[in-house]
Amino acid sequence: MVHLLSAYSPNKVRFSSKPSACNLKSDQNVQGFPLKLIRHEHQHLFEITNRLVALTLNVNVHDLVQCYRGNQATSRARQVSCYLMHTILSMSLVEIAKAYRKDRTTIGHACRLVEDLRDNPKFDQTLVELEETLKIVASLSMALKARD
């Protein structure tokens, strides 16, 4: 599935005078996820989504939440994760941006990019499978959480 992730030009470096969103302070749990930056009810869904996308797209889950861009496969996986959180889990762009320590416009760009990539039938099929799996896992997770 990694070959589906190479649809845009990588390695474009941009310099900005704005302070980096990576400078945000965040308390991280054992797995390295910046959970204190998002609402309590979305914390476990953030982690589940990242783990599911990382497993499906064969990238390291810890690289998804790091401040640096990483390689092209990691960036694409992060974009897919942002897209799924926004479309399937109805998380706001601002909340996703805080969780990833990015700007909300970056998350919006990721969602638009993934939507454009859905024209590729193989990529779209991968996304459909991820969406269906995430819906099931999220509903099971919420049911178990409500039971506790």
N, C-alpha and C positions, 0 to 999 in steps of 0.2 A: 504494500500500500504506500510505501514511502515514495515510489515513483510518481504518484499522483500529486505530490506536494511541491513539484518543481515548476509551477506555472507563472512565476514572476521573477523579475530581475533582482537578485540578492546583492548584498554588499554595498548598498548606497549609504554613505555616511553623511549625516547632516549635523551641523553644529548649531546650537541655539544659545541665546543669552539667558533664556528662562532657566530657573533652577530645576534640576532634575527631580522627577517624581520619585526616583529611587532614594532620595534623601528623606522620604517620609519615615517616621519612626513607627515600627509595628512590633507588637509582641508576637513571637512565632511559637507554635507548638512543637512537639518533638519531630514531626515530619517536615517542618520548615514552612508550613503554610501560614501566610499572614492573616490569621483569622480574626483578629480584633478590629480589623478595618471594615468588616461587613456585618450586616445584621445577624443576630444570633441564629435565627431560623434558617439562614442561608449558609452557615458555616460548613455543615456536613455536606450540603449539596455542592458547594465549591470544591471540596476535596474529592467527592465522588466523581464529579464531572472531569476534573483533571486526571484522576487515575484511569477512568474509562478511556478518555482520549489518548492518554500516553500509552496505554496498553494496546489500543487499536492501531495507532499510528507508529508504534514502535519507537518511542522516544522516552527519555528519562523523565519521570514525573517531577522530580525536583528542579529540573531545568525549566519547566513551564512557569514556575513562580519566581525565578530569579530575575533580578533587575536587568541583567545584560540580555541582549537580543538572542544570543546563541546562534546555532547554525540554521539553515533554511528550513529543515524539517521541524526543528523545535519551534521556530517562529510560526510556521503554518499550523502546527498542532495547537499552539496558544491561541491563534486566531480562530480555529475551529472551536476550541473550548469556550472562548468569549461568545461566539455566535450561538452555541448551544445554550449557554447560561441566559443569554438575552431572549432567544426565541422560545425555548422549551420551558425554562424555569422562570421566565418573566422577571429577571433581575434587571434593574436599571443600568444604563451605561455608566453612570456615576459610581454605583456600587461595585460594578465589575472593575472599573478603573482603579478604585481604591484598593481592591483586593490584589490586583496585579501591580500596584504602585505605578500606574501609567496615567496619561491624560485621557479624559473621556472621549476626545476626538480620535485618539488612537484606537480605542475600542470600537467606536463607530466605523472607522475605516476598516477594521478587521471584519466587522459584520457585513459591510458592503462587499468587501473583497471575497469573502466566503460565498455570499449570495451570487456573485458573478461567476465564481468557479463551479457553481452547480450546473452550468451548461455542459460540463464534462460528465457524460453518463456514469463513468466509473466512480468519479468523485461524488456525484450525487447519490449513487447507491450506497457508498460508504457512509455518507451523512444520514441517509434515511435509516440505515441500520443503527447508527449511533443515536439518532433521535428516539427511535423505538426503544432501544435498550435503556437510555437515560430516563424515559418516561416510566418504564417499569421499575427500574431501580429506585428512582426518586419516590414513586408512590409507595413502594415497599418500605423504604427508609422512613418516610413520614408516618406510615402505619405503625411501624415498630417503635418509633419515637413517641407516638401518641399513646401507645400501650404502656410505656414505661412510666 
